[in-house]
Structure formats: C-alpha cells, structure tokens
Amino acid sequence: MNSATVRILLVRGMLAGLAAGLLALVVAYLLGEPDVGKAIGFEAAHAHEHETEIVSRSLQSTAGLATGVLVYGVAFGGIAALAYCFALGRVGRFSPRATALLLSGCALAAVYVVPFLKYPANPPSVGDPDTIGKRTTLYFLMMLLSVLLAVAVTILGKRLQPRLGTWWATVLAVVAFAVVIGLAYRFLPVVNEVPKDFPATLLWRFRLSALAIQVSLWGGFGLLFGELAERVLNPKPAQAPSAARTVPAPH
C-alpha cells in the first residue's frame, strides 16, 4: 500500500468517523441526555451547598455534546484508518469491507467493552470527587491492558495457525485473552461508589445508553469506512460505452 493510498484512506477514515459521530450524537441526545439530566437533578437535590453553574445545562447538552462527540469521531476515525492500513492483509484474507468490520468490532471490544465490564460508566452524582484520579488511572490501565493483550493474542494466533489451523489457533487465542482479562478483573481494585439511595433503574439505563453510543459509533464507522475503503482498494472497472446500434435504412 503506497503513501497516496494511505492518505486517501486516512481522509476517508476521518470522514467516516465524522459521520459515525453524527449517528452517535443522535443516540447520545435521545438516550443518554435524559438520564444525565435526571442524575444531575438527583445530585442537586442532595447537595448541601448550591454550586454556581459555569456552563449552562442547555449548552452542555447541545453544543457541548455535539463538539465533544464529533471531534472524538474525527480523531478516532483517523487513528482507526491508520490501524486499518496496517491490519489489511495481515489478519487474514478478508475483503476491505470485512476487514473494516472486523477491526471495528475488535476495537470496540478491546477499547471499550472489556474496560466497561470492570469499570462501567457512571452518571453525574456517582463517585467521590477525591478519588477521580485513582478511578481514571484504573480505567485507562484496564483499557491499555486490553488493547495490548488483543494485539498479543492476534500475533499468537497467527503463529499458531500453520500448526493448528485457523479454527484452533483462533480458539486458543480467544481463551488466552479471556484468561488474562479474567485475572485482571480478579486482582485489580473494585470501585463501587454508587450512593445507596441512587435509583438502580437510572444507573442501569445510563450504562446501557453509554454502551449504545459506543456501539453506534464503532459499528457505524465499520460499515461506512468499509464501503469507502472497498471503493478505493477494489474500484469497479469503468464500463465501456455501448456501441451505437445501426438502424437499417428504410427501403
């Protein structure tokens, strides 16, 4: 893959990330924002002191949300496009579309789902402000471990493939990933700072909406970028103009 193709895929990856960000923005606004508003209301009702609002809630839920999601979509789209250029042809003989979906699915699992299962997202009013540094460090440690382990088991599977075949090499790689992640779940500290009177239904809905946002972002990117990459890497041959039909002259 030459540098010109990489540049084209990078630009298209950023565009696909922007489009996927728009999809995630709709999901966040419709599913996530109502629960965030309720969580903020719970926090305000239990606060001992009234805090001055620096940025209005309406601005946070519209322009602020849009800016954050779209910038994130463009950034991760560019990074994912570069990872795609490296992975294409190295993870199997998949088509450009299939490689994009495979990469997006694996990235969703490694970057978000695995850390989420250990340290799930929490709405406002959940969590001690004094431990935010510790919680952030633990979350990114879990995410880094998951990503590095995903790369390691991919290399392991490729090396085992000639001896065991694709099926058993993949099974052993997945089992190795699950075992190491299970040990990390067991030995990393548990974080549970949900207030006793916080509505369990609200917490559950918030976490489901956070997961839905990420699934729509990564899934949308995989579909859109896969189509764009397919057109770059496997362009359809231009159809030759059909020969003009000869109309017989009237006798």
C-alpha positions in Angstrom: 0.0 0.0 0.0 1.6 3.2 -1.2 1.6 6.6 0.7 -1.0 8.0 -1.7 -3.5 5.2 -0.8 -2.8 5.7 2.9 -3.5 9.4 2.7 -6.8 8.7 0.8 -7.8 6.1 3.4 -6.9 8.5 6.3 -9.1 11.2 4.9 -11.9 8.8 4.3 -11.5 7.4 7.8 -11.9 10.8 9.3 -15.0 11.5 7.2 -16.4 8.1 8.2 -15.6 9.0 11.8 -17.4 12.3 11.4 -20.5 10.5 10.0 -20.4 7.9 12.7 -20.0 10.7 15.3 -23.3 12.2 14.0 -25.0 8.9 14.5 -23.6 8.6 18.0 -24.7 12.1 18.7 -28.3 11.3 17.9 -28.1 8.2 20.1 -26.5 10.2 22.9 -29.0 13.0 22.7 -32.1 10.7 22.6 -30.9 8.0 25.1 -28.2 9.5 27.2 -29.1 13.1 27.9 -32.5 12.4 29.6 -30.8 10.2 32.2 -27.9 12.6 32.6 -30.5 15.3 33.4 -32.1 13.1 36.0 -28.8 12.3 37.6 -27.9 16.0 37.8 -31.3 16.6 39.4 -30.6 13.9 42.0 -27.2 15.5 42.7 -28.7 18.9 43.1 -31.4 17.6 45.5 -28.8 16.0 47.7 -26.2 18.8 47.6 -25.6 20.7 50.8 -24.3 23.8 49.0 -25.5 25.4 45.8 -22.8 25.4 43.2 -22.6 28.1 40.6 -23.2 26.7 37.1 -20.3 27.9 34.9 -21.7 26.4 31.7 -25.5 26.2 31.4 -27.0 22.7 31.2 -28.7 23.5 27.9 -25.4 24.4 26.3 -23.8 21.3 27.7 -26.5 19.0 26.2 -26.4 20.6 22.8 -23.3 22.4 21.5 -21.0 20.9 24.1 -22.2 17.4 23.5 -22.0 17.9 19.7 -18.5 19.3 19.8 -17.2 16.5 22.0 -18.7 13.6 20.1 -17.9 15.0 16.6 -14.2 15.8 17.5 -13.9 12.4 19.1 -15.4 10.8 16.0 -13.0 12.5 13.6 -10.0 11.7 15.8 -10.7 8.1 16.3 -11.6 7.7 12.6 -8.2 8.9 11.6 -6.5 6.6 14.1 -8.6 3.6 13.1 -7.9 4.3 9.4 -4.1 4.1 10.1 -4.6 0.9 12.1 -6.7 -0.4 9.1 -3.8 0.3 6.7 -1.5 -1.8 8.9 -4.0 -4.6 9.5 -5.2 -5.1 6.0 -3.9 -8.4 4.7 -2.1 -9.2 8.0 -5.1 -10.6 9.9 -6.4 -12.9 7.2 -7.6 -12.9 3.6 -10.6 -10.7 4.2 -12.1 -8.1 1.8 -11.7 -4.4 2.6 -15.3 -4.3 3.9 -14.9 -7.4 6.1 -11.5 -6.1 7.5 -13.1 -2.8 8.4 -15.9 -4.5 10.3 -13.5 -6.9 12.0 -11.2 -4.1 13.1 -14.2 -2.0 14.4 -15.6 -5.0 16.3 -12.3 -5.9 17.9 -11.5 -2.3 18.7 -15.0 -1.8 20.3 -14.4 -4.9 22.4 -10.8 -4.1 23.4 -11.1 -0.3 23.9 -14.5 -0.1 25.4 -16.4 -3.2 26.3 -13.6 -5.0 28.3 -12.8 -1.9 30.5 -16.6 -1.2 30.7 -17.3 -4.6 32.3 -14.8 -3.9 35.0 -15.3 -0.2 35.5 -18.7 0.7 34.0 -19.7 4.3 33.1 -21.4 6.2 35.9 -23.7 9.3 35.6 -23.1 12.5 37.5 -23.5 12.4 41.3 -22.0 8.9 41.3 -18.4 8.8 42.5 -16.3 10.6 45.1 -14.5 13.7 43.7 -11.5 12.9 45.8 -11.0 9.5 44.0 -11.4 10.7 40.4 -7.7 10.5 39.7 -7.5 6.9 41.0 -10.6 5.8 39.1 -9.3 7.4 35.9 -5.9 5.7 36.3 -7.6 2.3 36.9 -9.8 2.7 33.8 -7.0 3.6 31.4 -4.8 0.9 32.9 -7.6 -1.6 32.1 -8.0 -0.2 28.6 -4.3 -0.3 27.9 -4.0 -3.9 29.2 -6.9 -4.9 27.0 -5.5 -3.3 23.8 -2.0 -4.7 24.3 -3.4 -8.1 25.1 -5.6 -8.0 22.0 -2.5 -7.3 19.9 -0.5 -10.1 21.6 -3.2 -12.8 21.1 -3.6 -11.7 17.5 0.2 -12.3 17.0 -0.1 -15.6 18.9 -3.0 -16.8 16.7 -1.0 -16.0 13.6 1.9 -18.0 14.8 -0.2 -21.0 15.8 -2.2 -21.0 12.6 0.3 -23.0 10.5 0.4 -25.8 13.1 -3.1 -25.9 14.4 -5.2 -24.4 11.6 -7.3 -21.2 11.7 -10.1 -22.6 13.9 -8.0 -23.9 16.8 -5.5 -21.1 16.6 -8.4 -18.6 17.0 -10.0 -20.6 19.8 -6.7 -20.7 21.8 -6.0 -17.0 21.2 -9.5 -16.1 22.5 -9.2 -18.4 25.5 -5.8 -16.8 26.3 -7.3 -13.4 26.1 -10.2 -14.4 28.4 -8.0 -16.0 31.0 -5.6 -12.9 31.3 -8.5 -10.5 31.3 -10.3 -12.6 34.0 -7.2 -12.4 36.2 -7.1 -8.7 35.7 -10.7 -8.5 36.8 -9.9 -10.5 39.8 -6.9 -8.7 41.1 -7.5 -5.0 40.0 -9.2 -3.0 42.7 -13.0 -2.8 42.8 -14.6 0.6 42.6 -18.1 0.9 44.0 -19.1 4.5 44.9 -22.8 4.5 44.0 -24.9 6.2 46.7 -27.2 3.8 48.5 -30.3 5.8 47.6 -29.4 6.3 43.9 -32.1 4.8 41.6 -30.9 1.5 40.3 -33.0 1.8 37.2 -31.5 5.1 36.3 -28.0 3.8 36.8 -28.8 0.7 34.6 -30.3 2.9 31.8 -27.4 5.3 31.8 -24.9 2.4 31.4 -26.9 0.9 28.6 -27.1 4.2 26.8 -23.4 4.7 27.2 -22.8 1.3 25.7 -25.3 2.0 22.9 -23.4 5.2 22.0 -20.2 3.3 21.6 -21.8 0.5 19.6 -23.4 3.0 17.2 -20.1 4.9 16.9 -17.9 1.9 16.2 -20.5 0.0 14.2 -21.3 3.0 12.1 -17.7 3.6 11.4 -17.0 0.0 10.4 -19.9 0.0 7.9 -19.1 3.4 6.4 -15.4 3.1 6.3 -15.6 -0.4 4.9 -17.7 0.8 2.0 -15.3 3.8 1.3 -12.2 1.5 1.6 -13.8 -1.0 -0.8 -14.2 1.7 -3.4 -10.6 2.8 -3.1 -9.0 -0.7 -2.9 -11.3 -2.6 -5.3 -12.6 0.0 -7.7 -15.2 -1.2 -10.2 -13.9 -1.1 -13.8 -15.4 1.6 -15.9 -17.9 0.2 -18.3 -17.1 0.7 -21.9 -19.7 2.8 -23.8 -22.1 0.5 -25.6 -21.7 0.6 -29.4 -24.3 2.6 -31.2 -26.9 0.4 -32.8 -27.0 0.6 -36.5 -30.5 1.4 -37.7 -31.2 -0.1 -41.1 -32.1 2.5 -43.7 -35.7 2.3 -44.9 -36.1 0.7 -48.4 
